Amino acid sequence: MIKIIIYIIFFSIANQFVLGEPLKFTNIEKTYLGKNQTLSSMINKGLNAVSNQEIMNLQNRCLGGKEISKNSHTIKLSKQEQIFIKNHTSITLGTDRTWEPWVIIDHDNKISGYDTDILSRINELTGANFQLKAGVWLDMVKLAETGKIDGLSTGAVHDERKKYLNFSDTYLSLKKLILVSKLRKDEIQSEKDLAGKTIIFHKGNLADEKIAKKYTNSKIIWHPSY
């Protein structure tokens, strides 16, 4: 039985898989926020104040260990935004605990990684206190949908979530790729070769759900994490 994983590329599996062609789907990563315009406005001000150079340095730090270079910025918050921060001493965003290097969990369950660095910078710029809550992505989505947390970090825009969440501005773009076992690389050369194969997708990931619908003749396995 041949198994293919449609996966966001991570370095930890590079020695086991070869990269295939990009799928015709690009994740435009944003932060999901509860239906509160003040919260949306505030985090967008923070994101827009983080320079392109800072974004590159944050990515390099996660992937290559380089230090972050910070530029001096000031943000003028509206009176409503200032009141919001005062009344919300902590703003919690859910994320998947397996999304390295965006989310890294150490042995003490301390969260670090790209998303933490972005939110820490926004906290510095706005005076807010954004925090990450890591767990199984599907569970985090349910918590956000029911208002038990304030939103979600690192996600693509889907109409299905516009009913209960706003979206921040874009801060990251990712492509999904086909990863094929090196033992099977000669058998699968393109997306069309996936027909009739066994494919593993991320359970609860709307992008994966939409992609999986194309493979009506394939065996689909849903896994709770990457």
Secondary structure per residue as TSV (DSSP state, phi and psi in degrees):
chain	resnum	aa	ss	phi	psi
A	1	M	-	360.0	129.8
A	2	I	-	-95.1	130.9
A	3	K	E	-117.0	131.6
A	4	I	E	-116.3	143.1
A	5	I	E	-115.8	123.1
A	6	I	E	-91.5	118.4
A	7	Y	E	-148.7	150.2
A	8	I	-	-77.5	135.7
A	9	I	-	-68.1	128.2
A	10	F	-	-127.9	145.4
A	11	F	G	-68.1	-25.6
A	12	S	G	-66.1	-16.4
A	13	I	G	-113.3	7.5
A	14	A	T	-64.0	-25.2
A	15	N	T	-82.4	-5.2
A	16	Q	T	-110.2	-22.1
A	17	F	E	-129.9	156.8
A	18	V	E	-109.8	152.1
A	19	L	E	-87.0	131.7
A	20	G	E	-98.8	-163.1
A	21	E	E	-73.7	150.3
A	22	P	E	-64.5	141.9
A	23	L	E	-74.9	157.6
A	24	K	E	-81.3	57.8
A	25	F	E	-157.1	127.1
A	26	T	E	-118.8	128.8
A	27	N	E	-80.3	119.9
A	28	I	E	-98.3	103.6
A	29	E	E	-79.4	127.5
A	30	K	E	-136.0	172.3
A	31	T	E	-100.8	128.7
A	32	Y	E	-83.5	137.4
A	33	L	E	-132.2	148.0
A	34	G	E	-56.9	163.7
A	35	K	S	-70.7	68.3
A	36	N	-	-133.7	109.9
A	37	Q	H	-64.4	-32.5
A	38	T	H	-64.7	-44.0
A	39	L	H	-63.3	-43.4
A	40	S	H	-61.9	-45.1
A	41	S	H	-61.8	-41.5
A	42	M	H	-66.1	-46.4
A	43	I	H	-70.0	-32.1
A	44	N	H	-66.7	-36.8
A	45	K	H	-61.2	-41.6
A	46	G	H	-65.1	-45.6
A	47	L	H	-62.1	-42.9
A	48	N	H	-69.6	-20.2
A	49	A	H	-84.7	-12.7
A	50	V	S	-83.6	117.4
A	51	S	-	-70.7	163.0
A	52	N	H	-59.9	-37.2
A	53	Q	H	-64.3	-40.4
A	54	E	H	-64.1	-41.7
A	55	I	H	-59.3	-44.5
A	56	M	H	-63.5	-41.0
A	57	N	H	-67.0	-36.4
A	58	L	H	-64.0	-42.9
A	59	Q	H	-65.0	-42.6
A	60	N	H	-63.2	-36.7
A	61	R	H	-64.0	-43.2
A	62	C	H	-67.5	-35.1
A	63	L	H	-99.4	-24.3
A	64	G	H	-136.1	3.8
A	65	G	-	80.4	15.1
A	66	K	-	-80.2	154.6
A	67	E	-	-75.5	154.8
A	68	I	-	-83.3	134.5
A	69	S	-	-104.0	124.6
A	70	K	-	-107.6	136.3
A	71	N	-	-99.9	157.1
A	72	S	-	-84.4	122.0
A	73	H	-	-135.9	152.7
A	74	T	-	-127.3	145.5
A	75	I	-	-122.8	132.3
A	76	K	-	-98.2	110.3
A	77	L	-	-88.3	145.4
A	78	S	-	-70.6	164.5
A	79	K	H	-59.7	-38.6
A	80	Q	H	-64.5	-40.4
A	81	E	H	-67.5	-39.1
A	82	Q	H	-63.4	-40.7
A	83	I	H	-65.5	-39.4
A	84	F	H	-59.7	-46.8
A	85	I	H	-62.4	-40.5
A	86	K	H	-64.1	-36.1
A	87	N	H	-87.8	-9.5
A	88	H	-	-126.4	90.0
A	89	T	S	-69.5	-16.6
A	90	S	-	-147.3	134.7
A	91	I	E	-120.7	116.0
A	92	T	E	-104.1	127.4
A	93	L	E	-115.1	131.6
A	94	G	E	-85.4	149.9
A	95	T	E	-151.8	168.2
A	96	D	E	-86.8	131.6
A	97	R	T	-74.2	-5.4
A	98	T	T	-105.8	9.1
A	99	W	-	-90.2	56.8
A	100	E	T	-69.3	143.9
A	101	P	T	-91.7	7.5
A	102	W	T	-68.7	-36.6
A	103	V	S	-132.6	121.1
A	104	I	E	-122.7	125.5
A	105	I	E	-109.5	122.0
A	106	D	-	-89.4	-176.5
A	107	H	T	-66.8	-17.4
A	108	D	T	-97.6	12.4
A	109	N	-	64.1	21.0
A	110	K	-	-79.1	135.6
A	111	I	E	-97.0	130.9
A	112	S	E	-137.5	-171.4
A	113	G	S	114.6	-177.1
A	114	Y	H	-59.5	-46.8
A	115	D	H	-62.8	-39.8
A	116	T	H	-63.3	-41.8
A	117	D	H	-63.9	-42.3
A	118	I	H	-61.4	-48.4
A	119	L	H	-67.1	-35.5
A	120	S	H	-62.5	-40.1
A	121	R	H	-66.6	-40.7
A	122	I	H	-63.8	-39.1
A	123	N	H	-60.6	-42.0
A	124	E	H	-63.2	-39.6
A	125	L	H	-77.8	-30.3
A	126	T	H	-108.9	-21.8
A	127	G	-	84.4	6.2
A	128	A	-	-79.8	177.3
A	129	N	-	-133.0	70.7
A	130	F	E	-74.2	134.9
A	131	Q	E	-133.7	152.6
A	132	L	E	-100.0	140.9
A	133	K	E	-117.7	115.5
A	134	A	E	-100.6	140.4
A	135	G	E	-172.2	-156.8
A	136	V	-	-75.0	130.7
A	137	W	H	-55.1	-44.6
A	138	L	H	-60.7	-38.0
A	139	D	H	-66.2	-39.5
A	140	M	H	-65.1	-38.9
A	141	V	H	-61.2	-43.0
A	142	K	H	-64.8	-38.9
A	143	L	H	-63.5	-40.2
A	144	A	H	-68.8	-39.9
A	145	E	H	-64.3	-34.6
A	146	T	T	-93.0	2.9
A	147	G	T	77.9	15.1
A	148	K	S	-81.0	-19.1
A	149	I	S	-129.9	167.4
A	150	D	S	-81.7	-19.4
A	151	G	E	173.0	-164.4
A	152	L	E	-129.8	150.2
A	153	S	E	-109.6	140.4
A	154	T	E	62.0	85.0
A	155	G	E	-152.7	161.1
A	156	A	-	-93.0	156.0
A	157	V	-	-73.9	127.4
A	158	H	-	-136.2	136.6
A	159	D	G	-58.8	-31.3
A	160	E	G	-60.4	-25.7
A	161	R	G	-99.5	-4.8
A	162	K	T	-68.6	-17.2
A	163	K	T	-67.4	-30.5
A	164	Y	T	-131.4	2.9
A	165	L	E	-139.1	145.8
A	166	N	E	-93.3	169.2
A	167	F	E	-122.3	140.4
A	168	S	-	-77.3	177.6
A	169	D	-	-67.3	160.1
A	170	T	-	-69.2	135.7
A	171	Y	-	-128.6	1.8
A	172	L	E	-165.7	140.5
A	173	S	E	-122.9	132.8
A	174	L	E	-130.4	151.8
A	175	K	E	-114.8	142.8
A	176	K	E	-88.1	136.7
A	177	L	E	-121.6	157.6
A	178	I	E	-86.4	124.4
A	179	L	E	-109.2	126.0
A	180	V	E	-118.1	136.5
A	181	S	E	-54.6	136.7
A	182	K	G	-61.0	-23.0
A	183	L	G	-72.3	-18.2
A	184	R	G	-121.3	13.1
A	185	K	T	-62.6	-28.0
A	186	D	T	-78.4	-17.9
A	187	E	T	-87.4	-22.6
A	188	I	-	-127.9	106.1
A	189	Q	-	-109.3	-15.7
A	190	S	S	-154.1	174.1
A	191	E	G	-60.8	-34.7
A	192	K	G	-67.1	-21.0
A	193	D	G	-74.8	-5.3
A	194	L	G	-77.0	-14.5
A	195	A	T	-57.7	128.8
A	196	G	T	81.3	1.1
A	197	K	S	-95.6	172.9
A	198	T	E	-97.5	125.1
A	199	I	E	-123.7	135.5
A	200	I	E	-101.3	129.8
A	201	F	E	-122.1	163.6
A	202	H	E	-84.3	116.1
A	203	K	T	-65.6	132.0
A	204	G	T	89.2	-6.2
A	205	N	-	-91.1	113.0
A	206	L	H	-62.6	-34.9
A	207	A	H	-62.1	-45.1
A	208	D	H	-63.7	-38.8
A	209	E	H	-61.1	-40.4
A	210	K	H	-70.4	-39.0
A	211	I	H	-67.0	-40.7
A	212	A	H	-61.7	-28.0
A	213	K	T	-62.8	-20.0
A	214	K	T	-73.5	-23.1
A	215	Y	-	-101.7	70.1
A	216	T	T	-70.4	-22.0
A	217	N	T	-103.1	10.6
A	218	S	S	-108.2	157.6
A	219	K	E	-88.6	122.4
A	220	I	E	-103.7	128.6
A	221	I	E	-115.4	128.6
A	222	W	E	-101.8	127.0
A	223	H	E	-117.1	140.1
A	224	P	S	-69.9	-11.9
A	225	S	-	-152.2	169.1
A	226	Y	-	-78.3	360.0
